[in-house]
Amino acid sequence: MGSGAGPYQAQILDHYKHPHNRGVLDPATHAARESNPLCGDEISLTLRVDGSDRIEDVRFDGEGCAISMASASLLTDALRGKTLDEAKAFDRPTLLKDLGVALSSVREQCALLPLRALQTALGRPPTAQGH
Amino acid sequence: MARAAKVLLNVPAIKKDFPILQRKVRDKPLTYLDSTATSQKPKQVIDTMTDYYSRYNANVHRAIYELGEEATRAYEGSRERIAEFIGAKDPMEVAFTKSTTESLNVIAYGYALKTTRLKEGDEILGTVLEHHSNHVPWHFVRDLKGITLKYVDVDDEGHLRMEQYDDLITRRTKIVTVAHVSNVLGTINDVKEIARRAHEVGAVCVVDAAQSVPHMPVDVQALDCDFLAFSGHKMLGPTGIGILYGKKEILEVTEPLLGGGEMISEVHLGSAKWNDVPYKFEGGTPPIAEAIGLGAAVDYLVKLGMPAVRAHEMEVTAYALEKLAKVAGLRMYGPRDVKERGGVVSFTMEKAHPHDIASILDVEGVCIRSGHHCAQPLMDRYDLAATARASFYVYNDLEDVDRLVAALEKVNEVFA
Protein backbone atom coordinates (compact mmCIF):
# COMPACT_ATOMS: atom_id res chain seq x y z
CA MET A 1 0.00 0.00 0.00
CA GLY A 2 1.17 3.52 0.39
CA SER A 3 -0.50 5.55 -2.34
CA GLY A 4 -3.30 7.92 -1.46
CA ALA A 5 -5.94 5.80 -3.15
CA GLY A 6 -6.02 2.95 -0.57
CA PRO A 7 -6.86 -0.34 -2.24
CA TYR A 8 -7.06 1.25 -5.69
CA GLN A 9 -3.61 0.31 -6.90
CA ALA A 10 -2.76 0.05 -10.57
CA GLN A 11 -3.29 -3.71 -10.78
CA ILE A 12 -6.81 -3.52 -9.31
CA LEU A 13 -7.83 -0.58 -11.48
CA ASP A 14 -6.39 -2.29 -14.55
CA HIS A 15 -8.37 -5.46 -14.00
CA TYR A 16 -11.49 -3.41 -13.24
CA LYS A 17 -11.28 -1.24 -16.33
CA HIS A 18 -10.14 -4.06 -18.62
CA PRO A 19 -11.45 -7.27 -17.07
CA HIS A 20 -10.10 -10.59 -18.30
CA ASN A 21 -12.36 -13.57 -18.99
CA ARG A 22 -15.61 -11.67 -18.92
CA GLY A 23 -18.60 -13.50 -20.35
CA VAL A 24 -20.59 -16.69 -20.07
CA LEU A 25 -19.54 -20.15 -21.29
CA ASP A 26 -22.25 -22.11 -23.01
CA PRO A 27 -22.05 -25.03 -22.70
CA ALA A 28 -20.33 -25.13 -19.32
CA THR A 29 -19.57 -28.08 -17.08
CA HIS A 30 -19.76 -26.04 -13.86
CA ALA A 31 -21.67 -22.86 -13.06
CA ALA A 32 -22.70 -20.80 -10.06
CA ARG A 33 -24.05 -17.38 -9.17
CA GLU A 34 -23.35 -15.63 -5.88
CA SER A 35 -24.40 -12.25 -4.54
CA ASN A 36 -23.26 -10.03 -1.72
CA PRO A 37 -26.31 -8.94 0.28
CA LEU A 38 -24.40 -5.96 1.68
CA CYS A 39 -24.15 -4.19 -1.64
CA GLY A 40 -26.20 -6.17 -4.14
CA ASP A 41 -23.11 -7.15 -6.13
CA GLU A 42 -23.61 -10.28 -8.18
CA ILE A 43 -21.16 -12.59 -9.92
CA SER A 44 -21.76 -15.60 -12.11
CA LEU A 45 -18.99 -18.01 -12.92
CA THR A 46 -18.98 -20.60 -15.71
CA LEU A 47 -16.25 -23.21 -16.21
CA ARG A 48 -15.54 -25.84 -18.85
CA VAL A 49 -13.54 -28.78 -17.59
CA ASP A 50 -12.02 -31.28 -20.05
CA GLY A 51 -11.83 -35.10 -19.85
CA SER A 52 -8.69 -35.02 -17.71
CA ASP A 53 -10.30 -32.76 -15.09
CA ARG A 54 -8.44 -29.68 -16.27
CA ILE A 55 -10.09 -26.25 -16.52
CA GLU A 56 -10.10 -25.57 -20.21
CA ASP A 57 -11.93 -22.23 -20.00
CA VAL A 58 -13.53 -20.04 -17.37
CA ARG A 59 -15.61 -16.85 -17.54
CA PHE A 60 -17.24 -14.48 -15.10
CA ASP A 61 -20.11 -12.08 -15.51
CA GLY A 62 -21.88 -9.68 -13.23
CA GLU A 63 -22.10 -6.24 -11.75
CA GLY A 64 -20.06 -5.00 -8.86
CA CYS A 65 -17.45 -2.75 -7.38
CA ALA A 66 -13.84 -2.49 -8.52
CA ILE A 67 -12.67 -4.89 -5.82
CA SER A 68 -15.08 -7.73 -6.67
CA MET A 69 -14.64 -7.30 -10.41
CA ALA A 70 -10.84 -7.14 -10.23
CA SER A 71 -10.86 -10.15 -7.94
CA ALA A 72 -12.97 -12.12 -10.45
CA SER A 73 -10.67 -11.11 -13.27
CA LEU A 74 -7.58 -12.23 -11.33
CA LEU A 75 -9.18 -15.43 -10.11
CA THR A 76 -10.31 -16.53 -13.55
CA ASP A 77 -6.81 -15.89 -14.90
CA ALA A 78 -5.39 -18.08 -12.16
CA LEU A 79 -7.89 -20.88 -12.78
CA ARG A 80 -7.33 -21.48 -16.46
CA GLY A 81 -5.28 -24.65 -16.98
CA LYS A 82 -5.60 -25.75 -13.35
CA THR A 83 -6.93 -29.20 -12.40
CA LEU A 84 -10.19 -29.42 -10.44
CA ASP A 85 -8.24 -30.43 -7.35
CA GLU A 86 -5.99 -27.41 -7.68
CA ALA A 87 -9.02 -25.18 -8.14
CA LYS A 88 -10.68 -26.65 -5.07
CA ALA A 89 -7.57 -25.87 -3.06
CA PHE A 90 -7.72 -22.22 -4.05
CA ASP A 91 -8.52 -20.44 -0.80
CA ARG A 92 -9.08 -17.06 0.75
CA PRO A 93 -5.46 -16.30 1.74
CA THR A 94 -4.27 -17.14 -1.77
CA LEU A 95 -6.82 -14.84 -3.38
CA LEU A 96 -6.20 -11.96 -0.97
CA LYS A 97 -2.46 -12.34 -1.53
CA ASP A 98 -2.93 -12.26 -5.30
CA LEU A 99 -4.94 -9.04 -4.97
CA GLY A 100 -2.03 -7.53 -3.11
CA VAL A 101 -3.88 -4.73 -1.31
CA ALA A 102 -5.03 -4.33 2.29
CA LEU A 103 -8.80 -4.51 2.61
CA SER A 104 -11.17 -3.75 5.47
CA SER A 105 -13.34 -6.66 6.62
CA VAL A 106 -16.35 -5.32 4.73
CA ARG A 107 -14.40 -4.86 1.52
CA GLU A 108 -12.91 -8.33 1.93
CA GLN A 109 -16.40 -9.69 1.34
CA CYS A 110 -16.36 -7.99 -2.05
CA ALA A 111 -13.02 -9.61 -2.91
CA LEU A 112 -14.22 -13.05 -1.81
CA LEU A 113 -17.45 -13.02 -3.84
CA PRO A 114 -15.90 -14.71 -6.94
CA LEU A 115 -14.21 -17.28 -4.70
CA ARG A 116 -17.57 -18.13 -3.15
CA ALA A 117 -18.97 -18.56 -6.67
CA LEU A 118 -16.08 -20.88 -7.52
CA GLN A 119 -16.60 -22.97 -4.41
CA THR A 120 -20.33 -23.26 -5.12
CA ALA A 121 -19.62 -24.21 -8.72
CA LEU A 122 -17.21 -26.94 -7.61
CA GLY A 123 -19.65 -28.25 -5.04
CA ARG A 124 -17.65 -27.16 -2.01
CA PRO A 125 -19.28 -25.32 0.85
CA PRO A 126 -18.57 -21.62 0.17
CA THR A 127 -16.29 -19.57 2.43
CA ALA A 128 -18.41 -18.27 5.29
CA GLN A 129 -19.56 -14.69 4.97
CA GLY A 130 -18.28 -13.78 8.40
CA HIS A 131 -17.66 -10.29 9.65
CA MET B 1 -13.88 27.80 -0.38
CA ALA B 2 -17.16 27.57 1.46
CA ARG B 3 -19.40 30.57 1.47
CA ALA B 4 -20.05 32.00 4.92
CA ALA B 5 -22.90 30.22 6.64
CA LYS B 6 -25.82 32.12 8.07
CA VAL B 7 -25.40 31.92 11.80
CA LEU B 8 -28.14 29.49 12.72
CA LEU B 9 -25.97 27.18 14.77
CA ASN B 10 -22.52 27.90 16.10
CA VAL B 11 -20.95 24.86 14.44
CA PRO B 12 -17.33 25.47 15.56
CA ALA B 13 -18.56 25.54 19.17
CA ILE B 14 -20.77 22.49 18.58
CA LYS B 15 -17.88 20.54 17.05
CA LYS B 16 -15.92 21.12 20.27
CA ASP B 17 -18.66 19.35 22.23
CA PHE B 18 -18.04 16.11 20.31
CA PRO B 19 -14.83 14.40 21.47
CA ILE B 20 -14.76 12.09 18.44
CA LEU B 21 -14.65 15.03 16.04
CA GLN B 22 -11.30 16.02 17.56
CA ARG B 23 -9.64 12.83 16.31
CA LYS B 24 -7.95 12.30 13.01
CA VAL B 25 -8.42 9.42 10.61
CA ARG B 26 -5.33 8.54 8.58
CA ASP B 27 -3.88 11.91 9.56
CA LYS B 28 -6.86 13.73 8.11
CA PRO B 29 -9.51 15.54 10.13
CA LEU B 30 -12.63 13.41 10.56
CA THR B 31 -15.44 14.46 8.25
CA TYR B 32 -18.41 12.52 9.54
CA LEU B 33 -21.26 12.40 7.02
CA ASP B 34 -23.14 9.30 8.14
CA SER B 35 -25.47 10.59 10.85
CA THR B 36 -28.42 8.93 9.14
CA ALA B 37 -26.85 5.61 10.19
CA THR B 38 -25.86 6.84 13.63
CA SER B 39 -25.02 10.25 15.05
CA GLN B 40 -21.98 11.18 17.11
CA LYS B 41 -22.38 11.93 20.82
CA PRO B 42 -21.61 15.18 22.62
CA LYS B 43 -19.67 15.07 25.89
CA GLN B 44 -22.84 16.21 27.67
CA VAL B 45 -24.43 12.83 26.82
CA ILE B 46 -21.30 10.79 27.53
CA ASP B 47 -20.78 12.58 30.87
CA THR B 48 -24.40 12.13 31.91
CA MET B 49 -24.13 8.38 31.38
CA THR B 50 -20.78 8.16 33.15
CA ASP B 51 -22.26 10.15 36.01
CA TYR B 52 -25.09 7.64 36.38
CA TYR B 53 -22.65 4.71 36.50
CA SER B 54 -20.22 6.58 38.76
CA ARG B 55 -22.63 8.13 41.26
CA TYR B 56 -26.10 6.58 41.36
CA ASN B 57 -26.14 3.27 39.50
CA ALA B 58 -29.13 1.29 40.79
CA ASN B 59 -32.13 -0.46 39.32
CA VAL B 60 -35.19 1.71 38.75
CA HIS B 61 -38.65 1.67 40.32
CA ARG B 62 -38.23 -0.83 43.13
CA ALA B 63 -35.21 0.04 45.24
CA ILE B 64 -36.10 1.70 48.54
CA TYR B 65 -32.68 3.25 49.06
CA GLU B 66 -31.50 6.68 47.91
CA LEU B 67 -29.52 5.52 44.86
CA GLY B 68 -32.60 3.79 43.49
CA GLU B 69 -34.64 6.95 44.07
CA GLU B 70 -32.10 9.02 42.15
CA ALA B 71 -31.92 6.54 39.29
CA THR B 72 -35.72 6.40 39.04
CA ARG B 73 -35.98 10.19 39.09
CA ALA B 74 -33.42 10.50 36.30
CA TYR B 75 -35.04 7.73 34.24
CA GLU B 76 -38.56 9.14 34.58
CA GLY B 77 -37.30 12.69 34.16
CA SER B 78 -35.84 11.64 30.85
CA ARG B 79 -39.22 10.19 29.81
CA GLU B 80 -40.91 13.50 30.67
CA ARG B 81 -38.47 15.54 28.59
CA ILE B 82 -38.73 13.18 25.62
CA ALA B 83 -42.54 13.35 25.81
CA GLU B 84 -42.41 17.14 25.83
CA PHE B 85 -39.88 17.11 22.98
CA ILE B 86 -42.34 15.34 20.65
CA GLY B 87 -45.43 17.11 21.96
CA ALA B 88 -47.04 14.09 23.67
CA LYS B 89 -49.98 14.89 25.93
CA ASP B 90 -48.65 12.75 28.74
CA PRO B 91 -45.25 11.16 29.56
CA MET B 92 -47.15 7.90 30.01
CA GLU B 93 -47.55 7.84 26.22
CA VAL B 94 -43.80 7.28 25.87
CA ALA B 95 -42.32 3.80 26.33
CA PHE B 96 -38.62 2.99 26.29
CA THR B 97 -37.58 0.22 23.91
CA LYS B 98 -34.24 -0.82 22.46
CA SER B 99 -34.64 0.81 19.04
CA THR B 100 -37.00 2.01 16.34
CA THR B 101 -37.00 -1.59 15.10
CA GLU B 102 -38.16 -2.89 18.47
CA SER B 103 -40.84 -0.19 18.70
CA LEU B 104 -42.22 -1.15 15.29
CA ASN B 105 -42.15 -4.81 16.27
CA VAL B 106 -44.07 -4.06 19.47
CA ILE B 107 -46.75 -2.39 17.35
CA ALA B 108 -46.87 -5.22 14.81
CA TYR B 109 -47.03 -7.85 17.53
CA GLY B 110 -48.98 -6.10 20.26
CA TYR B 111 -51.50 -4.15 18.19
CA ALA B 112 -51.85 -6.32 15.10
CA LEU B 113 -50.79 -9.88 15.81
CA LYS B 114 -51.69 -10.72 19.38
CA THR B 115 -55.21 -9.28 19.23
CA THR B 116 -58.32 -10.14 17.22
CA ARG B 117 -58.34 -6.65 15.71
CA LEU B 118 -57.08 -7.77 12.30
CA LYS B 119 -58.91 -10.53 10.46
CA GLU B 120 -58.11 -12.50 7.34
CA GLY B 121 -58.59 -10.25 4.33
CA ASP B 122 -57.89 -7.03 6.23
CA GLU B 123 -55.21 -4.76 4.87
CA ILE B 124 -52.08 -2.95 6.02
CA LEU B 125 -50.92 -0.12 3.80
CA GLY B 126 -47.23 0.80 3.68
CA THR B 127 -45.03 2.49 1.10
CA VAL B 128 -42.13 1.39 -1.11
CA LEU B 129 -39.73 3.82 0.55
CA GLU B 130 -39.73 2.21 4.00
CA HIS B 131 -36.63 0.98 5.84
CA HIS B 132 -36.59 -2.81 6.21
CA SER B 133 -37.61 -2.36 9.85
CA ASN B 134 -40.96 -0.99 8.68
CA HIS B 135 -41.45 -3.81 6.16
CA VAL B 136 -40.47 -7.05 7.85
CA PRO B 137 -42.65 -6.82 11.03
CA TRP B 138 -45.69 -6.44 8.74
CA HIS B 139 -44.59 -9.50 6.76
CA PHE B 140 -44.85 -11.39 10.07
CA VAL B 141 -48.40 -10.13 10.53
CA ARG B 142 -49.36 -11.09 6.99
CA ASP B 143 -47.94 -14.58 7.32
CA LEU B 144 -49.71 -15.32 10.60
CA LYS B 145 -52.98 -13.43 10.06
CA GLY B 146 -53.63 -13.88 6.35
CA ILE B 147 -53.97 -10.16 5.81
CA THR B 148 -52.96 -8.30 2.65
CA LEU B 149 -50.05 -5.85 2.43
CA LYS B 150 -50.32 -2.96 0.01
CA TYR B 151 -47.81 -0.26 -0.85
CA VAL B 152 -47.96 3.31 -2.06
CA ASP B 153 -45.41 3.98 -4.81
CA VAL B 154 -43.01 6.91 -5.23
CA ASP B 155 -42.62 9.11 -8.29
CA ASP B 156 -39.31 9.56 -10.10
CA GLU B 157 -38.28 12.46 -7.84
CA GLY B 158 -38.91 10.43 -4.69
CA HIS B 159 -42.25 11.83 -3.56
CA LEU B 160 -44.95 9.48 -2.40
CA ARG B 161 -47.72 9.28 -4.98
CA MET B 162 -50.30 10.68 -2.60
CA GLU B 163 -53.15 10.19 -5.08
CA GLN B 164 -52.73 6.42 -4.66
CA TYR B 165 -54.07 6.65 -1.12
CA ASP B 166 -57.50 7.35 -2.69
CA ASP B 167 -57.65 3.83 -4.09
CA LEU B 168 -55.39 1.91 -1.74
CA ILE B 169 -57.14 2.87 1.51
CA THR B 170 -60.30 0.81 1.80
CA ARG B 171 -62.80 -0.19 4.47
CA ARG B 172 -60.53 -3.17 5.12
CA THR B 173 -57.47 -1.03 5.85
CA LYS B 174 -56.61 -1.35 9.54
CA ILE B 175 -53.08 0.07 9.67
CA VAL B 176 -51.43 2.73 7.53
CA THR B 177 -47.70 3.02 8.06
CA VAL B 178 -45.13 5.44 6.66
CA ALA B 179 -41.64 6.77 7.26
CA HIS B 180 -41.75 10.46 8.18
CA VAL B 181 -38.44 11.02 6.34
CA SER B 182 -36.90 8.55 3.87
CA ASN B 183 -33.45 7.37 4.98
CA VAL B 184 -32.36 7.13 1.34
CA LEU B 185 -34.09 9.94 -0.55
CA GLY B 186 -34.59 12.34 2.33
CA THR B 187 -38.20 12.88 1.26
CA ILE B 188 -40.34 14.41 4.01
CA ASN B 189 -43.71 12.73 3.80
CA ASP B 190 -47.02 14.42 4.57
CA VAL B 191 -47.74 12.32 7.63
CA LYS B 192 -50.53 14.60 8.82
CA GLU B 193 -52.49 14.04 5.61
CA ILE B 194 -51.75 10.30 5.63
CA ALA B 195 -52.97 10.04 9.25
CA ARG B 196 -56.13 11.93 8.31
CA ARG B 197 -56.79 9.50 5.45
CA ALA B 198 -56.20 6.52 7.76
CA HIS B 199 -58.61 7.87 10.35
CA GLU B 200 -61.34 8.33 7.73
CA VAL B 201 -61.67 4.54 7.54
CA GLY B 202 -60.95 3.93 11.23
CA ALA B 203 -57.38 2.72 10.65
CA VAL B 204 -54.44 3.70 12.84
CA CYS B 205 -51.40 5.53 11.49
CA VAL B 206 -47.95 4.21 12.43
CA VAL B 207 -45.02 6.56 11.80
CA ASP B 208 -41.36 5.56 11.54
CA ALA B 209 -39.80 8.81 12.75
CA ALA B 210 -36.20 7.57 13.03
CA GLN B 211 -35.06 10.16 10.49
CA SER B 212 -37.34 13.05 11.47
CA VAL B 213 -37.29 13.43 15.26
CA PRO B 214 -33.49 13.98 15.30
CA HIS B 215 -33.60 16.62 12.59
CA MET B 216 -36.76 18.74 12.72
CA PRO B 217 -39.52 19.83 15.08
CA VAL B 218 -41.97 16.94 15.41
CA ASP B 219 -45.28 17.32 17.21
CA VAL B 220 -47.27 14.11 17.54
CA GLN B 221 -50.45 16.00 18.32
CA ALA B 222 -50.15 18.17 15.22
CA LEU B 223 -49.44 15.07 13.11
CA ASP B 224 -52.28 13.25 14.89
CA CYS B 225 -50.50 9.92 14.38
CA ASP B 226 -51.44 6.98 16.60
CA PHE B 227 -47.98 5.44 16.98
CA LEU B 228 -44.55 6.94 16.40
CA ALA B 229 -41.18 5.18 16.68
CA PHE B 230 -37.65 6.56 16.83
CA SER B 231 -34.13 5.77 18.10
CA GLY B 232 -31.82 7.49 20.55
CA HIS B 233 -28.56 6.88 18.73
CA LYS B 234 -29.57 8.86 15.66
CA MET B 235 -30.26 11.98 17.77
CA LEU B 236 -26.98 12.41 19.67
CA GLY B 237 -28.00 9.79 22.24
CA PRO B 238 -26.62 6.33 22.97
CA THR B 239 -27.33 3.07 21.15
CA GLY B 240 -29.67 0.54 22.76
CA ILE B 241 -32.51 2.96 23.45
CA GLY B 242 -35.58 3.61 21.32
CA ILE B 243 -38.95 5.23 21.83
CA LEU B 244 -42.42 3.92 21.25
CA TYR B 245 -44.95 6.72 21.36
CA GLY B 246 -48.64 5.87 21.23
CA LYS B 247 -51.86 7.67 22.03
CA LYS B 248 -52.77 6.57 25.54
CA GLU B 249 -56.03 4.86 24.61
CA ILE B 250 -54.28 2.95 21.83
CA LEU B 251 -51.35 1.86 24.01
CA GLU B 252 -53.96 0.63 26.51
CA VAL B 253 -55.25 -1.88 23.94
CA THR B 254 -51.80 -2.88 22.69
CA GLU B 255 -50.32 -6.07 24.12
CA PRO B 256 -46.73 -6.21 25.39
CA LEU B 257 -44.04 -8.03 23.41
CA LEU B 258 -41.74 -8.95 26.31
CA GLY B 259 -43.07 -10.75 29.36
CA GLY B 260 -41.11 -10.54 32.59
CA GLY B 261 -40.37 -8.33 35.54
CA GLU B 262 -41.56 -4.72 35.69
CA MET B 263 -44.23 -5.20 33.00
CA ILE B 264 -46.69 -6.89 35.39
CA SER B 265 -48.90 -5.68 38.20
CA GLU B 266 -49.40 -9.17 39.61
CA VAL B 267 -48.29 -12.68 38.70
CA HIS B 268 -49.73 -16.02 39.80
CA LEU B 269 -48.75 -19.49 38.73
CA GLY B 270 -50.19 -19.66 35.25
CA SER B 271 -51.48 -16.09 34.96
CA ALA B 272 -50.48 -12.46 35.15
CA LYS B 273 -51.96 -8.99 34.94
CA TRP B 274 -50.14 -6.34 32.98
CA ASN B 275 -48.73 -3.23 34.53
CA ASP B 276 -50.03 0.17 33.39
CA VAL B 277 -48.98 1.91 30.19
CA PRO B 278 -46.12 2.45 29.42
CA TYR B 279 -44.53 0.07 31.95
CA LYS B 280 -46.14 -2.99 30.43
CA PHE B 281 -43.87 -2.43 27.41
CA GLU B 282 -40.72 -2.26 29.53
CA GLY B 283 -40.28 -5.86 30.66
CA GLY B 284 -36.91 -6.62 32.27
CA THR B 285 -34.39 -4.13 33.59
CA PRO B 286 -34.50 -1.33 31.03
CA PRO B 287 -31.44 0.35 29.47
CA ILE B 288 -31.27 2.89 32.33
CA ALA B 289 -28.04 4.69 31.46
CA GLU B 290 -29.19 4.87 27.85
CA ALA B 291 -32.58 6.34 28.76
CA ILE B 292 -30.89 8.96 30.94
CA GLY B 293 -28.34 9.61 28.18
CA LEU B 294 -31.15 10.15 25.68
CA GLY B 295 -32.64 12.71 28.07
CA ALA B 296 -29.33 14.58 27.95
CA ALA B 297 -29.35 14.38 24.13
CA VAL B 298 -32.85 15.89 24.09
CA ASP B 299 -31.64 18.69 26.40
CA TYR B 300 -28.79 19.37 23.99
CA LEU B 301 -31.12 19.55 20.99
CA VAL B 302 -33.66 21.71 22.85
CA LYS B 303 -30.89 24.15 23.71
CA LEU B 304 -29.92 24.43 20.04
CA GLY B 305 -33.59 24.72 19.13
CA MET B 306 -35.12 22.28 16.67
CA PRO B 307 -36.24 25.02 14.22
CA ALA B 308 -32.60 26.18 14.10
CA VAL B 309 -31.40 22.57 13.65
CA ARG B 310 -33.77 22.16 10.71
CA ALA B 311 -32.84 25.52 9.17
CA HIS B 312 -29.13 24.72 9.50
CA GLU B 313 -29.53 21.33 7.83
CA MET B 314 -31.52 22.90 5.01
CA GLU B 315 -28.70 25.34 4.41
CA VAL B 316 -26.01 22.64 4.41
CA THR B 317 -28.16 20.38 2.21
CA ALA B 318 -28.89 23.17 -0.29
CA TYR B 319 -25.16 23.86 -0.51
CA ALA B 320 -24.44 20.14 -0.99
CA LEU B 321 -27.06 19.79 -3.74
CA GLU B 322 -25.55 22.76 -5.54
CA LYS B 323 -21.92 21.56 -5.22
CA LEU B 324 -22.58 17.88 -5.93
CA ALA B 325 -24.45 18.79 -9.12
CA LYS B 326 -21.13 20.09 -10.47
CA VAL B 327 -19.21 16.83 -9.91
CA ALA B 328 -18.80 15.07 -13.26
CA GLY B 329 -20.89 11.95 -13.74
CA LEU B 330 -22.68 12.31 -10.39
CA ARG B 331 -26.40 11.67 -10.18
CA MET B 332 -28.53 12.51 -7.12
CA TYR B 333 -31.82 11.01 -6.01
CA GLY B 334 -34.73 12.47 -4.09
CA PRO B 335 -36.58 15.80 -4.10
CA ARG B 336 -34.71 18.74 -5.60
CA ASP B 337 -36.31 21.28 -3.26
CA VAL B 338 -34.64 21.36 0.18
CA LYS B 339 -37.94 22.31 1.79
CA GLU B 340 -39.20 18.85 0.83
CA ARG B 341 -36.24 16.85 2.08
CA GLY B 342 -34.13 16.17 5.14
CA GLY B 343 -30.34 16.38 5.31
CA VAL B 344 -29.58 13.18 3.44
CA VAL B 345 -28.29 12.98 -0.12
CA SER B 346 -28.03 9.71 -2.04
CA PHE B 347 -26.05 9.61 -5.24
CA THR B 348 -24.29 7.42 -7.75
CA MET B 349 -21.33 8.13 -10.00
CA GLU B 350 -20.98 7.05 -13.58
CA LYS B 351 -17.50 5.57 -13.26
CA ALA B 352 -17.36 4.28 -9.69
CA HIS B 353 -19.43 1.79 -7.73
CA PRO B 354 -20.82 3.19 -4.41
CA HIS B 355 -18.54 0.86 -2.41
CA ASP B 356 -15.52 2.18 -4.26
CA ILE B 357 -16.66 5.77 -3.70
CA ALA B 358 -16.96 5.11 0.04
CA SER B 359 -13.53 3.41 0.17
CA ILE B 360 -11.77 6.30 -1.56
CA LEU B 361 -13.58 8.84 0.64
CA ASP B 362 -12.48 6.83 3.68
CA VAL B 363 -8.86 7.37 2.68
CA GLU B 364 -9.64 11.11 2.74
CA GLY B 365 -11.16 10.89 6.22
CA VAL B 366 -14.68 11.35 4.87
CA CYS B 367 -17.26 8.89 6.26
CA ILE B 368 -20.23 8.19 4.05
CA ARG B 369 -22.44 5.14 3.61
CA SER B 370 -22.77 2.92 0.57
CA GLY B 371 -25.13 0.07 -0.14
CA HIS B 372 -28.87 -0.46 -0.15
CA HIS B 373 -29.40 1.38 3.16
CA CYS B 374 -31.79 -1.32 4.42
CA ALA B 375 -34.29 -0.19 1.80
CA GLN B 376 -34.04 -2.82 -0.92
CA PRO B 377 -37.64 -2.42 -2.15
CA LEU B 378 -36.90 1.25 -2.81
CA MET B 379 -33.63 0.41 -4.57
CA ASP B 380 -35.53 -2.08 -6.73
CA ARG B 381 -38.09 0.61 -7.54
CA TYR B 382 -35.32 2.75 -9.03
CA ASP B 383 -33.48 -0.26 -10.45
CA LEU B 384 -30.38 0.48 -8.34
CA ALA B 385 -28.14 -2.08 -6.64
CA ALA B 386 -26.65 0.50 -4.32
CA THR B 387 -26.11 4.21 -3.79
CA ALA B 388 -23.60 6.31 -1.90
CA ARG B 389 -25.18 8.46 0.79
CA ALA B 390 -23.94 11.54 2.64
CA SER B 391 -25.97 12.91 5.54
CA PHE B 392 -25.67 16.02 7.67
CA TYR B 393 -26.31 16.99 11.24
CA VAL B 394 -25.74 19.79 13.74
CA TYR B 395 -21.95 19.37 13.71
CA ASN B 396 -21.57 19.57 9.93
CA ASP B 397 -20.90 22.78 8.08
CA LEU B 398 -20.27 23.97 4.55
CA GLU B 399 -16.59 23.09 4.84
CA ASP B 400 -17.53 19.45 5.42
CA VAL B 401 -19.41 19.61 2.12
CA ASP B 402 -16.31 21.09 0.45
CA ARG B 403 -14.22 18.20 1.79
CA LEU B 404 -16.81 15.73 0.46
CA VAL B 405 -16.73 17.34 -2.97
CA ALA B 406 -12.91 17.41 -3.06
CA ALA B 407 -12.85 13.70 -2.17
CA LEU B 408 -15.40 12.94 -4.89
CA GLU B 409 -13.17 14.71 -7.41
CA LYS B 410 -10.47 12.28 -6.28
CA VAL B 411 -12.82 9.38 -7.04
CA ASN B 412 -13.14 10.69 -10.59
CA GLU B 413 -9.35 10.95 -10.84
CA VAL B 414 -8.82 7.35 -9.66
CA PHE B 415 -11.45 6.00 -12.05
CA ALA B 416 -10.64 8.36 -14.93
HADDOCK unambig.tbl for C-alpha pairs under 7 A between the chains (distance, minus, plus):
assign (segid A and resid 4 and name CA) (segid B and resid 363 and name CA) 6.95 0.50 0.50
assign (segid A and resid 5 and name CA) (segid B and resid 360 and name CA) 6.06 0.50 0.50
assign (segid A and resid 5 and name CA) (segid B and resid 363 and name CA) 6.70 0.50 0.50
assign (segid A and resid 6 and name CA) (segid B and resid 360 and name CA) 6.73 0.50 0.50
assign (segid A and resid 6 and name CA) (segid B and resid 363 and name CA) 6.18 0.50 0.50
assign (segid A and resid 38 and name CA) (segid B and resid 371 and name CA) 6.34 0.50 0.50
assign (segid A and resid 39 and name CA) (segid B and resid 371 and name CA) 4.62 0.50 0.50
assign (segid A and resid 39 and name CA) (segid B and resid 372 and name CA) 6.20 0.50 0.50
assign (segid A and resid 39 and name CA) (segid B and resid 385 and name CA) 6.74 0.50 0.50
assign (segid A and resid 39 and name CA) (segid B and resid 386 and name CA) 5.95 0.50 0.50
assign (segid A and resid 40 and name CA) (segid B and resid 385 and name CA) 5.17 0.50 0.50
assign (segid A and resid 40 and name CA) (segid B and resid 386 and name CA) 6.68 0.50 0.50
assign (segid A and resid 64 and name CA) (segid B and resid 353 and name CA) 6.91 0.50 0.50
assign (segid A and resid 65 and name CA) (segid B and resid 353 and name CA) 4.97 0.50 0.50
assign (segid A and resid 65 and name CA) (segid B and resid 355 and name CA) 6.24 0.50 0.50
assign (segid A and resid 65 and name CA) (segid B and resid 356 and name CA) 6.14 0.50 0.50
assign (segid A and resid 66 and name CA) (segid B and resid 356 and name CA) 6.54 0.50 0.50
